[in-house]
Amino acid sequence: MANFAFELLRKTFECEYKIAISDWVIFELTKNGIPEEKIDELLEDLKKADKLVIVERNDENVKEAMKYTQWKDALHAVLAKKCNSVYLVTRNVNDFPDLVELKFPENL
């Protein structure tokens, strides 16, 4: 899953869209073995290309996510909604609350 997310970030350079990434995504990437240096390098490149929106979670966001059984996944949806994302890109469409439209990466 972490490699999928990292690859999606890399592919952002090839399209006209911006990507919103939360501090929660960064936490999950590092927890799943993606080196922080590699993430920082990619994020810096996205910033330079004006392709990045960074969203930081707060206590209110976590509290809203905790209303759902799968709160860790729900937090992604809450943060996507917070920054007015058009889509939340994931392969795990079953565990997310209906707060934003979910898309498989190949359907973008």
Phi, psi and omega in degrees: 000318181295319179295323176300313181296318179296318179296321177298318177300315180299319182289343178302328180299334187272000184230178184273355185272161169260158178244136174261130179230139181257162174297337177291319176297315180299317177302313182293322178298313181293322178297331182262018168097002176279123182298139181304323180298321180293318178296313180301318180298314180294316180296322178297318178296320177296320178298313181299326180274004183055045182244009190234135170238123180259131181242128179253136180282156174225178183300323179296319178297316180296318179299317178297317180295327182293350176289344184254148180302312179268066190297329180294320175288320179300327179298324176299316180294319178299316181289326176296318178296320181304322182258016177059039177294145177284317181226154166250119184267123183200161171258349184259070186283350185278336188257005183259138175290159183279066180256329176219161179288132179266143179223139167286148183302324181288350179262007178283000000 
